[in-house]
Amino acid sequence: MGKNEKTSLGRALVKHHNHMIQETKEKGKSYKDQHKKVLESVTEVSDIDAIIEQAEEAERLFAIHHDSATPVPINMDTGSSSSGITAKEWKEQRMREEALHASSLQVPRRPHWTPKMNVEQLDANERQAFLTWRRKLASLEENEKLVLTPFEKNLDIWRQLWRVLERSDLIVMVVDARDPLFYRCPDLEAYAQEIDEHKKTMLLVNKADLLPSYVREKWAEYFSRNNILFVFWSAKAATATLEGKPLKEQWRVPDTSQKTDNLAVKVYGRDELLARLKLEALEIVKMRKSRGVSATSAESHREQVVVGFVGYPNVGKSSTINALVGQKRTGVTSTPGKTKHFQTLIISEDLMLCDCPGLVFPSFSSSRYEMIASGVLPIDRMTEHREAIKVVAERVPRHAIEDVYNISLPKPKTYEPQSRPPLASELLRTYCLSRGYVASSGLPDETRAARQILKDYIEGKLPHFAMPPEITRDDENETADDNMGAETREGSQPEEEGKEATGLGLGLDQVLDDLSSFDLANGIGSNKKKQHKKSHRKQ
């Protein structure tokens, strides 16, 4: 082989290499132009991000349809407020507005499609429908009487939900047993009925081992009275039983002190839940066939019944599927949003499970800090740790916090309601003092303490649960009466003794001491205290 032949061979290899690099770049550009980003949950965006996103979507849709996009009205009048009314009146107005606009708070619907549509047309229709849905919610956010919580704003995440709903015969909505209605989305059940009237939705009440048996009985009565299909379940308990290991969390030990013969209150095991899911799904398929409903080509060739799992992040969907499969097939973590794409898992020849990524549905009923405390939003996104801890302090009884952490919280002042919950600052500072959490500035490390307390609250170490709506009011009235009676019996003597000591109920020295202790706790007022002592000595 001559020198020229070697040179030509080297040039050919270089040209081929450069050609491959150019093709890779072109593929990357087309991939970027199609907006194929890494699937990530987006629940919060700033105002400028929302405006830019809406402008880009409107411009792209205008380029496709020329006349389909309409301008987004922006309300620049942010100074209007409803000052001058009491907090009670404001709450009543907000409740009326929420009831009035409850029908507008919907899950985004997938637009009608046919197999003959190409990818570009289908993508454009879905983006158009999603943008219209976002605009409806934006109009609700303009109403100052409504507080719309963070919700999922990534279209690709909702697309995963659409696929799961279309594939599944039975929809299983996984909820947290400590507050099932917070995690339930009634409009999702309505959407499943719109897709196929024969589809059913079952509430899988996970973490039921954290509830006493009498609380499960109350919730079972509520679900039965409202014709809600439900099952009590514990993914962690089922996993521990499957592995033959005891539960690490002692607070998760089932309540055996109050046994009941009611099967509706029973916490299902793995085999029992699989049998129940298979039975419910087969009944749906039989009902569909008996009524002569024509199945799609995909459903006609499918041998298994499909059970789809949906719900909020961090309610235990992936843990439930791992327990049902019998091995770890989906990633599990305490951080919400671990599952990125829907997954299909074959359990047997006639049963298949479908896991959907967790979605944060739009809601009026809670604040951002309640969603962080409930585990829906990641703790890392917490900016005001005291607001989130305030939710914990209001839901967990004072004595329960003291027993769990072996601490003694400051008692309410004599001029404060004796039954008030502990303040967030009191809980954080007491916890930091007992654990030795000190920041680099020398002050209590409240951020670290807040993260640990929220973690214990979400995992169930701090006991808390909600009661059904119909009986909550009665229970609250009875509890209030009991507390009032206890305060009358226990607090009458100290109050009388205080009045006898001061003659006017509270002495001036006592009030000054309380104010001084408050100033010292917040790092202010030290000089004033010295001046007060000097003036007192001169007198």
C-alpha positions in Angstrom: 0.0 0.0 0.0 1.5 3.3 -1.1 1.7 6.6 0.8 -1.2 8.2 -1.1 -3.4 5.2 -0.4 -2.7 5.6 3.4 -3.5 9.3 3.2 -6.8 8.8 1.4 -7.8 6.1 3.9 -7.0 8.5 6.8 -9.0 11.3 5.2 -12.0 9.0 4.6 -12.0 8.0 8.3 -11.8 11.7 9.4 -14.7 12.6 7.0 -16.8 9.7 8.4 -16.0 10.8 11.9 -17.0 14.4 11.2 -20.1 13.3 9.4 -21.2 11.2 12.5 -20.6 14.2 14.8 -22.7 16.5 12.5 -25.6 13.9 12.5 -25.4 13.7 16.3 -25.6 17.5 16.6 -28.6 17.7 14.2 -30.4 15.0 16.2 -29.7 16.9 19.4 -31.1 20.1 17.9 -34.3 18.3 16.7 -34.6 16.7 20.1 -34.3 20.1 21.7 -36.8 21.7 19.3 -39.4 19.1 20.2 -39.1 20.2 23.9 -38.1 16.7 24.9 -36.9 17.6 28.4 -36.3 15.4 31.4 -39.6 14.6 33.0 -39.8 16.6 36.2 -42.7 17.7 38.4 -43.3 21.4 38.4 -45.8 22.7 41.0 -44.6 26.2 41.5 -43.5 28.9 39.1 -42.9 32.6 39.6 -45.1 35.2 37.9 -42.5 36.1 35.3 -42.0 32.4 34.5 -45.7 31.9 34.1 -45.9 35.0 31.8 -43.0 33.8 29.7 -44.4 30.3 29.5 -47.8 31.5 28.4 -46.3 33.9 25.8 -44.2 31.1 24.3 -47.1 28.7 24.2 -49.4 31.4 22.6 -46.8 32.2 20.0 -46.2 28.6 19.1 -49.9 27.9 18.8 -50.5 31.0 16.8 -47.8 29.8 14.4 -49.8 26.6 14.0 -53.4 27.7 14.0 -52.9 31.5 13.2 -56.1 32.5 14.9 -56.6 30.0 17.8 -54.6 31.8 20.5 -56.2 34.6 22.4 -54.3 37.2 24.5 -54.0 36.4 28.2 -55.5 39.2 30.3 -53.2 40.4 33.1 -54.6 42.2 36.1 -52.2 44.9 37.1 -54.4 46.2 40.0 -52.8 44.4 42.9 -53.5 47.1 45.5 -57.1 46.2 46.0 -57.8 44.4 49.2 -60.8 43.6 51.4 -59.5 45.3 54.5 -62.1 46.4 57.0 -63.7 43.0 57.6 -63.1 40.6 60.4 -61.3 37.3 60.0 -64.5 35.3 60.5 -66.3 37.3 57.7 -63.3 36.8 55.4 -63.4 33.0 56.1 -67.1 32.9 55.4 -66.7 34.8 52.1 -63.8 32.5 51.1 -65.9 29.4 51.8 -68.8 30.8 49.7 -66.4 31.5 46.8 -64.9 28.1 47.0 -68.3 26.4 46.8 -69.2 28.7 43.9 -66.1 27.9 41.9 -65.7 24.2 42.9 -66.9 23.0 39.5 -64.1 25.0 37.8 -61.4 23.2 39.8 -61.0 20.2 37.4 -58.4 17.8 36.3 -57.2 18.6 32.7 -59.0 16.5 30.1 -57.2 14.9 27.2 -58.7 16.2 24.0 -60.4 13.8 21.6 -58.0 11.9 19.4 -58.0 9.1 16.8 -55.2 6.7 15.7 -55.2 8.5 12.4 -53.8 11.7 13.9 -50.1 12.3 13.5 -47.7 13.2 16.3 -47.6 16.9 15.6 -51.4 17.3 15.5 -51.9 15.3 18.6 -49.2 17.3 20.5 -50.7 20.6 19.3 -54.2 19.6 20.5 -53.0 18.5 23.9 -51.0 21.7 24.4 -53.9 23.8 23.3 -56.3 22.1 25.8 -53.7 22.3 28.6 -53.1 26.0 28.0 -56.9 26.6 28.2 -57.0 24.7 31.5 -54.1 26.8 32.8 -55.9 30.0 31.9 -59.1 28.9 33.7 -57.0 28.3 36.9 -55.2 31.6 36.4 -58.6 33.4 36.3 -59.4 31.7 39.7 -56.1 32.9 41.1 -57.1 36.5 40.3 -59.9 36.2 42.7 -58.5 37.6 46.0 -61.0 35.6 48.0 -59.6 32.3 46.7 -56.3 30.8 47.6 -55.3 28.2 45.0 -52.7 25.8 46.2 -49.6 24.7 44.2 -50.5 22.1 41.5 -48.8 20.2 38.8 -47.9 22.4 35.8 -46.0 20.0 33.7 -48.0 18.7 30.7 -45.9 15.6 30.4 -46.8 14.5 33.9 -50.5 14.9 33.1 -50.0 12.8 30.0 -48.8 10.0 32.1 -52.1 10.2 34.1 -54.1 10.2 30.9 -52.4 7.0 29.7 -53.0 5.2 33.0 -56.7 6.2 33.1 -57.2 5.0 29.5 -55.4 1.7 30.1 -56.9 0.7 33.4 -60.1 -1.1 34.2 -60.0 -0.3 37.9 -58.6 3.0 39.2 -57.0 2.8 42.7 -56.6 6.1 44.3 -54.0 5.8 47.1 -54.7 8.1 50.0 -53.2 8.7 53.5 -55.3 7.2 56.2 -54.6 10.1 58.6 -56.6 12.5 56.3 -58.2 10.7 53.4 -60.3 13.5 52.1 -57.2 15.8 51.7 -55.7 13.3 49.3 -58.9 12.4 47.5 -59.7 14.1 44.1 -63.4 13.6 43.3 -63.0 15.2 39.8 -60.5 12.4 38.9 -63.2 9.9 39.6 -65.6 11.9 37.4 -63.0 12.0 34.6 -62.6 8.2 34.8 -66.3 7.8 34.3 -66.2 10.2 31.3 -63.6 8.0 29.7 -65.6 4.8 30.3 -68.8 4.6 32.4 -67.9 1.1 33.6 -64.6 2.2 35.2 -64.6 2.2 39.0 -62.4 4.1 41.5 -61.3 2.5 44.7 -59.8 4.4 47.7 -56.8 2.5 49.0 -56.5 3.9 52.5 -52.8 3.4 53.1 -51.0 3.7 56.4 -54.1 2.5 58.2 -52.0 0.9 60.9 -51.4 4.5 62.2 -55.1 4.8 63.1 -56.9 3.4 66.1 -59.6 0.9 65.3 -62.4 3.2 66.4 -61.2 5.9 64.0 -61.2 3.3 61.2 -64.8 2.4 62.1 -65.8 6.1 61.8 -64.2 6.4 58.4 -65.7 3.1 57.2 -69.2 4.4 58.1 -68.5 7.6 56.2 -67.3 5.8 53.1 -70.2 3.3 53.1 -72.7 6.1 53.6 -71.3 8.0 50.6 -71.0 4.9 48.4 -67.2 5.1 48.2 -65.4 1.9 47.4 -62.5 1.6 49.9 -60.0 -0.8 51.5 -57.7 -0.2 54.5 -54.1 -1.1 53.8 -50.6 -0.7 55.1 -47.7 -1.0 52.6 -45.0 -1.0 55.2 -46.7 -3.7 57.3 -47.3 -5.9 54.3 -43.6 -5.5 53.2 -42.4 -6.4 56.7 -44.7 -9.5 56.7 -43.4 -10.5 53.3 -39.8 -10.2 54.3 -40.4 -11.8 57.7 -39.0 -8.9 59.6 -40.6 -6.9 62.5 -41.6 -3.3 62.0 -38.8 -0.9 62.9 -41.3 1.8 63.9 -42.9 0.9 67.2 -45.7 3.4 66.6 -46.8 1.4 63.6 -47.8 -1.7 65.6 -51.5 -2.4 64.9 -54.0 -1.5 67.6 -55.0 -4.8 69.1 -56.6 -3.4 72.2 -59.9 -2.8 70.5 -60.6 -5.8 68.3 -63.7 -5.7 66.1 -65.5 -8.2 63.9 -66.3 -5.6 61.2 -64.5 -6.8 58.0 -64.7 -3.3 56.6 -62.3 -2.0 59.3 -59.8 -4.8 58.7 -56.4 -3.8 57.4 -55.9 -6.0 54.3 -52.8 -8.2 53.8 -51.0 -8.7 50.5 -52.8 -11.7 49.2 -56.2 -10.4 50.3 -55.7 -7.1 48.5 -54.6 -8.8 45.3 -57.7 -11.0 45.4 -59.9 -8.0 46.0 -58.3 -6.0 43.2 -58.6 -8.9 40.8 -62.3 -9.4 41.7 -63.3 -5.8 41.3 -61.5 -5.5 37.9 -63.0 -8.7 36.6 -66.5 -7.5 37.5 -65.9 -4.4 35.5 -64.8 -6.4 32.5 -67.8 -8.7 32.7 -70.2 -5.8 33.0 -68.7 -4.2 30.0 -69.0 -7.4 27.9 -72.6 -8.0 29.2 -73.7 -4.6 27.9 -72.2 -5.2 24.5 -69.6 -2.4 24.8 -67.0 -2.8 22.0 -63.5 -2.9 23.2 -60.6 -1.2 21.5 -58.1 -3.2 19.5 -55.6 -3.1 22.3 -58.1 -4.2 24.9 -59.4 -7.0 22.8 -56.0 -8.6 22.5 -55.2 -8.0 26.1 -55.5 -11.0 28.4 -55.0 -9.4 31.8 -57.2 -6.9 33.6 -55.4 -3.7 34.4 -55.4 -1.9 37.8 -54.0 1.6 37.7 -52.6 3.3 40.8 -52.9 7.1 41.0 -52.7 9.8 43.7 -50.6 12.5 45.4 -46.9 12.2 45.8 -45.5 10.4 48.8 -48.7 8.6 49.7 -47.2 5.1 49.1 -48.1 4.1 45.6 -44.6 2.7 44.7 -44.4 1.0 48.1 -47.7 -0.6 47.6 -46.8 -1.9 44.2 -43.5 -3.3 45.5 -45.4 -5.1 48.3 -47.9 -6.5 45.8 -45.2 -7.6 43.3 -43.1 -9.1 46.1 -39.9 -7.4 45.2 -38.5 -3.9 44.6 -39.6 -3.0 41.1 -40.2 0.8 41.5 -38.0 3.3 43.3 -39.1 4.4 46.7 -38.0 7.5 48.6 -39.3 9.9 51.2 -38.9 12.8 48.7 -42.1 13.3 46.7 -41.9 12.7 42.9 -39.6 9.7 42.7 -41.7 8.0 40.0 -41.2 9.8 36.6 -43.1 7.6 34.1 -45.9 5.2 34.4 -44.9 1.5 34.6 -46.8 -1.7 33.9 -46.1 -4.8 36.0 -47.5 -8.2 35.4 -48.6 -10.0 38.6 -50.2 -13.0 37.0 -51.7 -14.3 33.8 -54.8 -12.3 34.4 -53.7 -9.3 36.5 -51.5 -6.4 35.5 -50.7 -3.3 37.7 -49.9 0.2 36.3 -48.1 2.8 38.4 -48.6 6.5 37.7 -46.3 9.3 38.8 -47.6 11.3 41.7 -49.6 14.4 40.8 -50.5 17.4 42.9 -54.1 18.2 42.0 -55.4 21.8 42.3 -57.2 22.5 45.5 -58.7 25.3 47.6 -58.7 23.5 50.9 -55.1 23.7 52.1 -52.2 26.1 52.2 -48.7 25.5 50.9 -47.4 24.8 54.4 -50.0 22.2 55.0 -49.0 20.5 51.8 -45.3 20.5 53.0 -46.4 19.1 56.4 -48.5 16.4 54.6 -45.5 15.3 52.5 -47.0 16.4 49.2 -44.4 19.1 48.5 -40.7 18.4 49.3 -39.4 19.7 52.6 -36.4 21.1 50.7 -38.8 23.7 49.2 -39.7 25.0 52.7 -38.8 28.7 53.0 -40.7 29.6 56.2 -40.0 26.7 58.6 -42.1 28.2 61.4 -45.2 28.3 59.3 -44.9 24.6 58.5 -44.1 23.7 62.2 -47.2 25.7 63.2 -49.3 23.2 61.2 -47.7 20.4 63.2 -48.2 22.1 66.6 -51.9 22.7 65.9 -52.6 19.1 64.8 -50.6 17.1 67.4 -51.6 17.4 71.0 -49.2 19.1 73.4 -48.8 16.0 75.6 -48.1 13.8 72.6 -45.2 16.0 71.5 -43.8 16.1 75.0 -44.0 12.3 75.3 -42.5 11.5 71.9 -39.5 13.9 72.3 -39.2 13.7 76.1 -39.3 17.5 76.4 -41.3 20.0 78.5 -42.9 22.7 76.4 -43.4 26.2 77.9 -46.9 26.5 79.5 -49.3 29.2 78.3 -49.2 32.5 80.3 -51.9 33.1 82.8 -53.6 35.7 80.6 -53.6 33.3 77.6 -56.0 30.4 76.9 -54.7 27.4 78.8 -55.8 25.0 76.0 -53.9 26.8 73.2 -51.4 24.7 71.1 -47.7 25.4 71.6 -46.2 28.1 69.4 -43.9 27.2 66.6 -41.1 29.2 68.2 -41.6 27.4 71.5 -41.5 23.9 70.0 -38.5 24.7 67.8 -36.4 26.3 70.6 -37.3 23.6 73.1 -36.4 20.9 70.6 -33.1 22.6 69.7 -32.2 22.9 73.4 -32.9 19.2 74.1 -31.0 18.0 71.1 -28.2 20.6 71.2 -28.9 22.0 67.7 -26.9 25.3 67.4 -26.2 27.2 64.2 -22.9 28.8 63.3 -24.3 32.1 64.5 -24.7 30.7 68.0 -28.5 30.8 67.8 -30.8 27.7 67.9 -30.7 25.9 64.5 -34.4 26.0 63.9 -34.2 25.0 60.3 -32.5 21.6 61.2 -35.0 21.1 64.0 -38.0 21.9 61.6 -36.8 19.3 59.1 -36.5 16.6 61.7 -39.9 17.4 63.2 -41.6 17.4 59.8 -40.0 14.1 58.9 -41.3 12.5 62.2 -44.7 14.0 61.5 -44.9 12.6 58.0 -43.6 9.1 59.0 -46.2 8.9 61.8 -43.9 9.2 64.8 -46.0 12.2 65.9 -49.6 10.8 66.2 -52.3 12.7 64.4 -55.5 11.9 62.4 -58.6 13.7 61.0 -62.2 12.6 61.7 -64.9 12.4 59.0 -66.8 15.7 58.4 -70.2 14.6 59.7 -68.9 13.8 63.1 -66.1 16.3 63.5 -68.3 19.0 64.7 -70.0 16.9 67.3 -66.7 15.5 68.5 -65.2 19.0 68.7 -68.2 20.2 70.7 -67.9 17.3 73.2 -64.2 17.9 73.5 -64.7 21.6 74.0 -67.2 20.9 76.7 -64.9 18.4 78.4 -62.0 20.9 78.2 -64.2 23.6 79.7 -65.2 21.4 82.5 -61.7 20.3 83.2 -60.5 24.0 83.2 -63.3 24.9 85.6 -62.4 22.1 88.0 -58.6 22.4 87.8 -58.2 26.1 87.1 -60.6 27.6 89.6 -58.3 27.4 92.6 -55.2 28.9 90.9 -57.3 31.7 89.4 -58.8 32.5 92.8 -55.4 32.4 94.5 -54.1 34.8 91.9 -56.9 37.2 92.5 -56.4 37.1 96.2 -52.7 37.7 95.9 -53.0 40.7 93.6 -56.5 41.9 94.2 -56.9 42.7 90.5 -56.3 39.3 88.9 -52.8 40.1 87.4 -50.1 42.1 89.0 -48.0 44.7 87.1 -44.8 43.0 88.1 -46.0 39.7 86.6 -46.9 41.4 83.3 -43.5 43.2 83.2 -41.7 40.0 83.8 -43.5 38.3 81.0 -42.7 41.1 78.6 -39.0 41.1 79.7 -38.7 37.4 79.2 -40.2 37.8 75.7 -37.7 40.6 74.9 -34.8 38.5 76.1 -35.9 35.5 74.2 -35.9 37.6 71.0 -32.6 39.3 71.7 -34.0 42.8 72.4 -34.7 44.9 75.4 -31.6 44.1 77.4 -30.7 47.8 77.9 -34.2 48.8 78.9 -34.2 46.2 81.6 -30.9 47.6 83.1 -32.3 51.2 83.0 -35.4 50.0 84.8 -33.4 48.4 87.5 -31.3 51.6 88.0 -34.3 53.8 88.2 -35.8 51.5 90.7 -32.7 51.7 92.9 -32.7 55.5 92.8 -36.3 55.5 94.1 
